[in-house]
Structure formats: C-alpha cells, structure tokens
C-alpha cells in the first residue's frame, strides 16, 4: 500500500494565539500513524483535533475531482484565534499493509 507522509503547518493566525502556536509551527504524520513534533515545540490539541479527521484521506490517492485533492487548508475551531493550517503531502511511501494496524 502506498501512503503519503504529511506535514501540517500553521499558515496564518488572524487573531490572537491563545495556545502559543506561531506561523511555521508544524507536526508530521509519517508511516501511516507516526505523529511527530519538533523537539522543544508543542502543538495545540484543539488545532490538532481539527486536522485529524482529514489526514487519513489526505494520505491516500484520491480521485482527481475529489475536493480534498485540491483543498489543503483547515482551521482551528477557536474563533478568537482564526488559526489556519496547511496540510502538505511530503513523500509517497510504500508500506506493507500487514504490518499496519
């Protein structure tokens, strides 16, 4: 099975950053389910929760006319922050489906 490794990056903050994230902060999702954050950094669980439902679909090959194939932005649910994140595909990785959960 082939899956994309992903990076979710804070693209903009139009309000006030209550959670302490800054533009450029990111996390990576690799090898299907390995979520990593750079050492010494954090990622807000509410922003993370907004992105999580989209990630399994974004990891897979999608139909050319699928809306998620062309859309990459997701917003944190905190209306005061107006934090926008970009989901970016990094590398297409071949994985053995029998080794995954």
Order of alpha helices (4+ residues) and beta strands (2+ residues): beta-beta-beta-alpha-alpha-beta-beta
